[in-house]
Amino acid sequence: QYVKIGLQKVFFERTCKDLWKRIELEVDGKPVELPNIEGIIVLNLLSWGSGANPWGTAKEETPFTKPTHYDGLLELVGITDVSRLGLIQSKLAAGIRIAQ
């Protein structure tokens, strides 16, 4: 069932196509340049959707700090398309880090 719905979304129902062109994101009062994405996930802990980790490895990478559930920060992750969600769920890929 998931494969069927995923394929329909990939090929026929691209309602979030060019989302990055249609929205403006501001973090801490500063505009953020969005990459070519079709979705944004806002996290306050590393796991999402049955234990998936769209942020990727928890190590620090400039300009981001290691995320934790008690650091007072939200993590914003971009998703390029529905197929990327499957890769994240199966731990083969991560999303695109946008802001923290």
C-alpha positions, 0 to 999 in steps of 0.5 A: 500500500505504501509503495502504491501511494508513494508512486502516485505521489511521485508521478501524479500528485506533485502538489508541493512541487517548487515549495521552496519558491512559494514560501519564505522561511525566517529563523531568529529574525533572519531570512533563510535561503531554501534549497530545492525542497518539497517538504519541511520537517520541524523536529524537537528530537531526533526521531520522527515517523516511527524512529526515522532520523531525518536530521541524519547523524547526531554529530556536530557539523558547522554551523549546526550543533549536536541536537538533543531534546533538551537544548531548546532548539528546533531542527528544520529539515528539508525533503526533496520528494516522497522517495526521500522519505522512504530512504530516511525511513529505511535509514539509507539517507537523511534530509537536507539540514536547513536551520537549527 
